[in-house]
Amino acid sequence: MCFDDVGRTETNHQLEVAVKEANERLAALHHLERQSVRSALIEERGRLCLFVCGLKPVMVSTVQFAIVMIISIFTTFQRTFLLKLTQLNEHQRTQVKHLNVRI
């Protein structure tokens, strides 16, 4: 064996060890990154759930208010419409009856 062969063999061995160590560190880094991302996602999911739990009562009351307002508007419109119908003259009532509207 020549001196150059011994040097190359030792260098190749050191290179293989260094590559193996780098791959192990990279795998450990990927594992740590995966754990960190998972933890961050779980934390964010918790925050989102808390936000939604706080927002739900506000949304329910807003929808209930909107429903009450719609019913109020509809009732007002219905009363106004019926009042106008009762104030029609006989000719206008005949025309409305053709539309099948109850007075």
DSSP file (Angstrom, degrees, kcal/mol; ACC not computed):
  #  RESIDUE AA STRUCTURE BP1 BP2  ACC     N-H-->O    O-->H-N    N-H-->O    O-->H-N    TCO  KAPPA ALPHA  PHI   PSI    X-CA   Y-CA   Z-CA
    1    1 A M              0   0    0      0, 0.0     2,-0.2     0, 0.0     0, 0.0   0.000 360.0 360.0 360.0 135.2    0.0    0.0    0.0
    2    2 A C     >  -     0   0    0      1,-0.1     4,-1.6     4,-0.0     3,-0.2  -0.486 360.0-114.4 -86.9 158.4    1.3    3.3   -0.9
    3    3 A F  H  > S+     0   0    0      1,-0.2     4,-2.2     2,-0.2     5,-0.2   0.857 117.6  55.7 -60.8 -36.1    1.3    6.4    1.4
    4    4 A D  H  > S+     0   0    0      1,-0.2     4,-2.3     2,-0.2    -1,-0.2   0.877 104.8  52.3 -65.4 -36.8   -1.2    8.1   -0.9
    5    5 A D  H  > S+     0   0    0     -3,-0.2     4,-2.4     2,-0.2    -1,-0.2   0.881 109.2  49.5 -66.0 -38.3   -3.6    5.2   -0.6
    6    6 A V  H  X S+     0   0    0     -4,-1.6     4,-2.4     2,-0.2    -2,-0.2   0.912 111.8  48.7 -67.1 -42.5   -3.5    5.3    3.2
    7    7 A G  H  X S+     0   0    0     -4,-2.2     4,-2.4     2,-0.2    -2,-0.2   0.895 112.9  47.4 -63.8 -40.8   -4.1    9.0    3.1
    8    8 A R  H  X S+     0   0    0     -4,-2.3     4,-3.2     2,-0.2     5,-0.2   0.907 111.0  50.9 -67.6 -41.7   -7.1    8.6    0.8
    9    9 A T  H  X S+     0   0    0     -4,-2.4     4,-2.3     2,-0.2    -2,-0.2   0.930 112.8  45.9 -61.8 -45.2   -8.5    5.8    2.8
   10   10 A E  H  X S+     0   0    0     -4,-2.4     4,-2.4     2,-0.2    -1,-0.2   0.904 114.4  48.5 -64.7 -41.3   -8.3    7.9    6.0
   11   11 A T  H  X S+     0   0    0     -4,-2.4     4,-2.6     2,-0.2    -2,-0.2   0.912 111.3  49.9 -65.3 -43.0   -9.8   10.9    4.2
   12   12 A N  H  X S+     0   0    0     -4,-3.2     4,-2.6     2,-0.2    -2,-0.2   0.898 111.2  49.6 -61.5 -40.7  -12.6    8.8    2.8
   13   13 A H  H  X S+     0   0    0     -4,-2.3     4,-2.5    -5,-0.2    -2,-0.2   0.927 111.7  47.5 -64.7 -45.2  -13.4    7.4    6.2
   14   14 A Q  H  X S+     0   0    0     -4,-2.4     4,-2.5     1,-0.2    -2,-0.2   0.898 112.4  50.8 -62.6 -39.6  -13.4   10.9    7.7
   15   15 A L  H  X S+     0   0    0     -4,-2.6     4,-2.7     2,-0.2    -2,-0.2   0.918 110.2  48.9 -63.7 -44.1  -15.7   12.1    4.9
   16   16 A E  H  X S+     0   0    0     -4,-2.6     4,-2.5     2,-0.2    -2,-0.2   0.903 112.4  48.4 -62.4 -41.7  -18.1    9.2    5.4
   17   17 A V  H  X S+     0   0    0     -4,-2.5     4,-2.5     2,-0.2    -2,-0.2   0.915 112.8  48.2 -64.5 -43.0  -18.2    9.9    9.2
   18   18 A A  H  X S+     0   0    0     -4,-2.5     4,-2.5     2,-0.2    -2,-0.2   0.903 112.7  47.8 -65.3 -42.2  -18.8   13.6    8.5
   19   19 A V  H  X S+     0   0    0     -4,-2.7     4,-2.5     2,-0.2    -2,-0.2   0.915 112.5  49.5 -64.4 -43.0  -21.6   12.9    6.0
   20   20 A K  H  X S+     0   0    0     -4,-2.5     4,-2.2    -5,-0.2    -2,-0.2   0.920 112.8  46.9 -62.0 -44.4  -23.2   10.4    8.4
   21   21 A E  H  X S+     0   0    0     -4,-2.5     4,-2.5     2,-0.2    -2,-0.2   0.898 111.8  50.7 -64.9 -40.7  -23.0   12.9   11.3
   22   22 A A  H  X S+     0   0    0     -4,-2.5     4,-2.4     2,-0.2    -2,-0.2   0.905 110.8  49.1 -64.1 -41.3  -24.5   15.7    9.0
   23   23 A N  H  X S+     0   0    0     -4,-2.5     4,-2.5     2,-0.2    -2,-0.2   0.890 111.1  49.9 -64.7 -39.6  -27.3   13.4    8.0
   24   24 A E  H  X S+     0   0    0     -4,-2.2     4,-2.4     2,-0.2    -2,-0.2   0.914 112.3  47.1 -64.7 -43.0  -28.1   12.5   11.6
   25   25 A R  H  X S+     0   0    0     -4,-2.5     4,-2.5     2,-0.2    -2,-0.2   0.895 111.9  50.7 -66.1 -38.8  -28.1   16.2   12.6
   26   26 A L  H  X S+     0   0    0     -4,-2.4     4,-2.6     2,-0.2    -2,-0.2   0.911 110.8  48.8 -64.0 -42.6  -30.3   17.0    9.6
   27   27 A A  H  X S+     0   0    0     -4,-2.5     4,-2.3     2,-0.2    -2,-0.2   0.910 112.3  48.5 -63.5 -41.4  -32.8   14.3   10.6
   28   28 A A  H  X S+     0   0    0     -4,-2.4     4,-2.6     2,-0.2    -2,-0.2   0.898 111.2  50.7 -64.3 -40.3  -32.8   15.6   14.2
   29   29 A L  H  X S+     0   0    0     -4,-2.5     4,-2.6     2,-0.2    -2,-0.2   0.911 110.3  49.1 -63.6 -43.0  -33.4   19.1   12.9
   30   30 A H  H  X S+     0   0    0     -4,-2.6     4,-2.5     2,-0.2    -2,-0.2   0.905 111.8  49.4 -62.4 -41.6  -36.3   17.9   10.8
   31   31 A H  H  X S+     0   0    0     -4,-2.3     4,-2.3     2,-0.2    -2,-0.2   0.929 112.6  46.8 -63.5 -45.3  -37.8   16.1   13.7
   32   32 A L  H  X S+     0   0    0     -4,-2.6     4,-2.5     1,-0.2    -2,-0.2   0.894 112.1  50.8 -63.5 -40.6  -37.4   19.1   16.0
   33   33 A E  H  X S+     0   0    0     -4,-2.6     4,-2.6     2,-0.2     5,-0.2   0.916 109.4  50.6 -63.5 -43.1  -38.9   21.3   13.3
   34   34 A R  H  X S+     0   0    0     -4,-2.5     4,-2.5     1,-0.2    -2,-0.2   0.916 111.7  47.9 -60.1 -44.4  -41.9   19.0   12.9
   35   35 A Q  H  X S+     0   0    0     -4,-2.3     4,-2.5     2,-0.2    -2,-0.2   0.907 112.2  49.5 -63.4 -41.9  -42.5   19.0   16.7
   36   36 A S  H  X S+     0   0    0     -4,-2.5     4,-2.4     2,-0.2    -2,-0.2   0.917 112.0  47.0 -65.1 -43.5  -42.2   22.8   16.8
   37   37 A V  H  X S+     0   0    0     -4,-2.6     4,-2.6     2,-0.2    -1,-0.2   0.916 112.0  51.0 -64.5 -42.9  -44.7   23.2   13.9
   38   38 A R  H  X S+     0   0    0     -4,-2.5     4,-2.3    -5,-0.2    -2,-0.2   0.924 111.4  47.7 -60.3 -44.9  -47.1   20.7   15.5
   39   39 A S  H  X S+     0   0    0     -4,-2.5     4,-2.3     1,-0.2    -1,-0.2   0.909 112.0  49.8 -62.8 -42.1  -46.9   22.6   18.8
   40   40 A A  H  X S+     0   0    0     -4,-2.4     4,-2.5     1,-0.2    -2,-0.2   0.904 111.0  49.3 -64.5 -40.8  -47.5   25.9   17.1
   41   41 A L  H  X S+     0   0    0     -4,-2.6     4,-2.4     2,-0.2    -1,-0.2   0.894 110.4  50.2 -66.0 -39.6  -50.5   24.6   15.2
   42   42 A I  H  X S+     0   0    0     -4,-2.3     4,-2.0     2,-0.2    -1,-0.2   0.909 111.7  48.7 -64.3 -41.3  -52.0   23.1   18.4
   43   43 A E  H  X S+     0   0    0     -4,-2.3     4,-2.0     2,-0.2    -2,-0.2   0.916 112.3  47.8 -64.2 -43.6  -51.6   26.5   20.2
   44   44 A E  H  X S+     0   0    0     -4,-2.5     4,-2.6     2,-0.2    -2,-0.2   0.877 108.9  54.2 -65.9 -37.4  -53.1   28.4   17.3
   45   45 A R  H  X S+     0   0    0     -4,-2.4     4,-2.5     1,-0.2    -1,-0.2   0.903 107.7  51.0 -62.5 -40.4  -56.0   26.0   17.1
   46   46 A G  H  X S+     0   0    0     -4,-2.0     4,-2.2     2,-0.2    -2,-0.2   0.907 110.4  48.7 -61.9 -42.4  -56.6   26.6   20.8
   47   47 A R  H  X S+     0   0    0     -4,-2.0     4,-2.5     2,-0.2    -2,-0.2   0.906 111.3  50.0 -64.2 -41.6  -56.6   30.4   20.2
   48   48 A L  H  X S+     0   0    0     -4,-2.6     4,-2.8     2,-0.2     5,-0.2   0.917 110.1  50.0 -63.5 -43.4  -59.0   30.0   17.3
   49   49 A C  H  X S+     0   0    0     -4,-2.5     4,-2.5     1,-0.2    -1,-0.2   0.910 111.2  49.3 -61.9 -41.6  -61.4   27.9   19.4
   50   50 A L  H  X S+     0   0    0     -4,-2.2     4,-1.9     2,-0.2    -2,-0.2   0.914 111.8  49.1 -62.8 -43.1  -61.3   30.5   22.2
   51   51 A F  H  X S+     0   0    0     -4,-2.5     4,-2.2     2,-0.2    -2,-0.2   0.924 112.2  47.6 -61.3 -46.1  -62.0   33.2   19.7
   52   52 A V  H  X S+     0   0    0     -4,-2.8     4,-2.4     1,-0.2    -2,-0.2   0.897 109.6  53.3 -65.3 -40.0  -65.0   31.3   18.2
   53   53 A C  H  < S+     0   0    0     -4,-2.5    -1,-0.2     1,-0.2    -2,-0.2   0.876 113.6  43.7 -62.3 -36.2  -66.4   30.6   21.6
   54   54 A G  H  X S+     0   0    0     -4,-1.9     4,-0.6    -5,-0.2    -2,-0.2   0.823 115.7  47.8 -75.6 -31.7  -66.2   34.3   22.4
   55   55 A L  H  X S+     0   0    0     -4,-2.2     4,-2.5     1,-0.2     5,-0.2   0.790  95.5  74.0 -80.0 -29.2  -67.7   35.3   19.0
   56   56 A K  H  X S+     0   0    0     -4,-2.4     4,-2.7     1,-0.2     5,-0.2   0.905  95.4  47.9 -56.8 -48.6  -70.6   32.8   19.0
   57   57 A P  H  > S+     0   0    0      0, 0.0     4,-2.4     0, 0.0    -1,-0.2   0.883 112.3  51.0 -61.8 -35.3  -72.7   34.7   21.6
   58   58 A V  H  X S+     0   0    0     -4,-0.6     4,-2.2     2,-0.2    -2,-0.2   0.931 112.2  46.1 -64.9 -44.9  -72.2   37.9   19.7
   59   59 A M  H  X S+     0   0    0     -4,-2.5     4,-2.6     2,-0.2     5,-0.2   0.905 111.9  51.5 -65.3 -41.4  -73.2   36.3   16.4
   60   60 A V  H  X S+     0   0    0     -4,-2.7     4,-2.6    -5,-0.2    -2,-0.2   0.937 112.4  45.3 -61.9 -46.4  -76.3   34.7   18.0
   61   61 A S  H  X S+     0   0    0     -4,-2.4     4,-2.5     1,-0.2    -1,-0.2   0.878 112.6  51.6 -66.8 -36.0  -77.5   37.9   19.5
   62   62 A T  H  X S+     0   0    0     -4,-2.2     4,-2.4     2,-0.2    -1,-0.2   0.919 111.7  46.3 -64.9 -43.6  -76.8   39.8   16.2
   63   63 A V  H  X S+     0   0    0     -4,-2.6     4,-2.5     2,-0.2    -2,-0.2   0.914 112.4  50.7 -65.8 -42.2  -78.8   37.3   14.2
   64   64 A Q  H  X S+     0   0    0     -4,-2.6     4,-2.4    -5,-0.2    -2,-0.2   0.921 110.7  49.4 -60.8 -42.8  -81.6   37.4   16.8
   65   65 A F  H  X S+     0   0    0     -4,-2.5     4,-2.5     1,-0.2    -2,-0.2   0.916 110.5  50.4 -61.2 -43.8  -81.7   41.2   16.6
   66   66 A A  H  X S+     0   0    0     -4,-2.4     4,-2.5     2,-0.2    -1,-0.2   0.896 109.9  50.5 -62.5 -40.4  -81.8   41.0   12.8
   67   67 A I  H  X S+     0   0    0     -4,-2.5     4,-2.6     2,-0.2    -1,-0.2   0.925 110.3  49.3 -64.2 -43.9  -84.7   38.5   12.9
   68   68 A V  H  X S+     0   0    0     -4,-2.4     4,-2.5     1,-0.2    -2,-0.2   0.917 111.9  49.1 -60.8 -43.2  -86.6   40.8   15.3
   69   69 A M  H  X S+     0   0    0     -4,-2.5     4,-2.6     2,-0.2    -2,-0.2   0.906 110.9  49.4 -63.9 -41.8  -86.0   43.8   13.0
   70   70 A I  H  X S+     0   0    0     -4,-2.5     4,-2.7     2,-0.2    -2,-0.2   0.922 112.2  48.0 -63.9 -44.0  -87.2   41.8   10.0
   71   71 A I  H  X S+     0   0    0     -4,-2.6     4,-2.7     2,-0.2    -2,-0.2   0.909 112.1  50.3 -62.7 -41.3  -90.3   40.7   11.8
   72   72 A S  H  X S+     0   0    0     -4,-2.5     4,-2.5     2,-0.2    -2,-0.2   0.921 112.1  46.4 -62.7 -44.7  -91.0   44.3   12.9
   73   73 A I  H  X S+     0   0    0     -4,-2.6     4,-2.6     2,-0.2    -2,-0.2   0.917 113.7  48.7 -63.7 -43.7  -90.5   45.7    9.4
   74   74 A F  H  X S+     0   0    0     -4,-2.7     4,-2.7     2,-0.2    -2,-0.2   0.915 111.9  48.8 -63.4 -42.9  -92.8   43.0    7.9
   75   75 A T  H  X S+     0   0    0     -4,-2.7     4,-2.6     2,-0.2    -2,-0.2   0.914 112.1  48.8 -63.3 -43.5  -95.5   43.6   10.6
   76   76 A T  H  X S+     0   0    0     -4,-2.5     4,-2.5     2,-0.2    -2,-0.2   0.920 112.8  48.0 -62.0 -44.1  -95.3   47.4    9.9
   77   77 A F  H  X S+     0   0    0     -4,-2.6     4,-2.7     2,-0.2    -2,-0.2   0.916 111.6  50.2 -62.1 -43.3  -95.6   46.8    6.2
   78   78 A Q  H  X S+     0   0    0     -4,-2.7     4,-2.6     2,-0.2    -2,-0.2   0.920 111.7  47.2 -63.6 -44.5  -98.5   44.4    6.7
   79   79 A R  H  X S+     0   0    0     -4,-2.6     4,-2.6     2,-0.2    -1,-0.2   0.928 113.6  47.9 -62.2 -45.0 -100.4   46.8    8.9
   80   80 A T  H  X S+     0   0    0     -4,-2.5     4,-2.4     2,-0.2    -2,-0.2   0.915 112.6  49.1 -61.9 -43.6  -99.8   49.7    6.5
   81   81 A F  H  X S+     0   0    0     -4,-2.7     4,-2.1     2,-0.2    -2,-0.2   0.923 112.6  46.8 -63.4 -45.3 -100.9   47.6    3.5
   82   82 A L  H  X S+     0   0    0     -4,-2.6     4,-2.0     2,-0.2    -1,-0.2   0.881 111.1  52.5 -65.9 -37.3 -104.1   46.4    5.3
   83   83 A L  H  X S+     0   0    0     -4,-2.6     4,-1.0     1,-0.2    -1,-0.2   0.918 109.9  48.2 -62.8 -43.1 -104.8   50.0    6.3
   84   84 A K  H  < S+     0   0    0     -4,-2.4     3,-0.4     1,-0.2    -2,-0.2   0.884 109.5  53.6 -64.6 -37.7 -104.5   51.2    2.7
   85   85 A L  H >< S+     0   0    0     -4,-2.1     3,-1.3     1,-0.2    -1,-0.2   0.890 105.9  52.2 -65.5 -37.5 -106.7   48.3    1.6
   86   86 A T  H 3< S+     0   0    0     -4,-2.0    -1,-0.2     1,-0.2    -2,-0.2   0.734 106.0  56.2 -70.5 -19.9 -109.5   49.3    4.0
   87   87 A Q  T 3< S+     0   0    0     -4,-1.0    -1,-0.2    -3,-0.4    -2,-0.2   0.383  83.4 114.1 -92.0   3.6 -109.3   52.9    2.7
   88   88 A L    <   -     0   0    0     -3,-1.3     2,-0.1    -4,-0.2    -3,-0.0  -0.394  66.1-122.0 -74.0 151.2 -110.0   51.9   -1.0
   89   89 A N     >  -     0   0    0     -2,-0.1     4,-2.2     1,-0.1     5,-0.2  -0.330  36.4 -93.0 -82.7 176.5 -113.1   52.9   -2.7
   90   90 A E  H  > S+     0   0    0      1,-0.2     4,-1.9     2,-0.2     5,-0.2   0.876 124.5  51.0 -62.4 -40.6 -115.5   50.3   -4.2
   91   91 A H  H  > S+     0   0    0      1,-0.2     4,-1.8     2,-0.2    -1,-0.2   0.923 111.6  47.5 -63.2 -44.0 -114.0   50.4   -7.7
   92   92 A Q  H  > S+     0   0    0      1,-0.2     4,-2.1     2,-0.2    -1,-0.2   0.860 109.0  55.1 -65.9 -35.4 -110.5   49.9   -6.3
   93   93 A R  H  X S+     0   0    0     -4,-2.2     4,-2.5     2,-0.2    -1,-0.2   0.889 105.5  52.5 -65.0 -38.2 -111.7   47.0   -4.1
   94   94 A T  H  X S+     0   0    0     -4,-1.9     4,-1.3     1,-0.2    -1,-0.2   0.912 109.4  48.8 -63.3 -42.0 -113.1   45.3   -7.2
   95   95 A Q  H  X S+     0   0    0     -4,-1.8     4,-0.6     1,-0.2    -2,-0.2   0.894 111.8  49.1 -65.1 -38.9 -109.8   45.6   -8.9
   96   96 A V  H ><>S+     0   0    0     -4,-2.1     3,-1.2     1,-0.2     5,-1.1   0.878 105.1  58.2 -68.1 -37.5 -108.0   44.2   -5.8
   97   97 A K  H ><5S+     0   0    0     -4,-2.5     3,-1.6     1,-0.3    -1,-0.2   0.836  98.9  59.5 -61.9 -31.8 -110.5   41.3   -5.5
   98   98 A H  H 3<5S+     0   0    0     -4,-1.3    -1,-0.3     1,-0.3    -2,-0.2   0.757 100.5  56.1 -66.1 -23.0 -109.4   40.3   -9.1
   99   99 A L  T <<5S-     0   0    0     -3,-1.2    -1,-0.3    -4,-0.6    -2,-0.2   0.456 115.9-119.1 -85.3  -1.5 -105.9   39.9   -7.6
  100  100 A N  T < 5 +     0   0    0     -3,-1.6     2,-0.5     1,-0.2    -3,-0.2   0.892  61.0 150.5  63.4  42.9 -107.3   37.4   -5.0
  101  101 A V      < -     0   0    0     -5,-1.1     2,-0.3     2,-0.0    -1,-0.2  -0.918  42.9-132.1-105.5 129.3 -106.2   39.6   -2.1
  102  102 A R              0   0    0     -2,-0.5    -5,-0.0     1,-0.1     0, 0.0  -0.625 360.0 360.0 -81.1 135.7 -108.3   39.3    1.0
  103  103 A I              0   0    0     -2,-0.3    -1,-0.1   -18,-0.1    -6,-0.0   0.378 360.0 360.0-104.8 360.0 -109.5   42.5    2.6
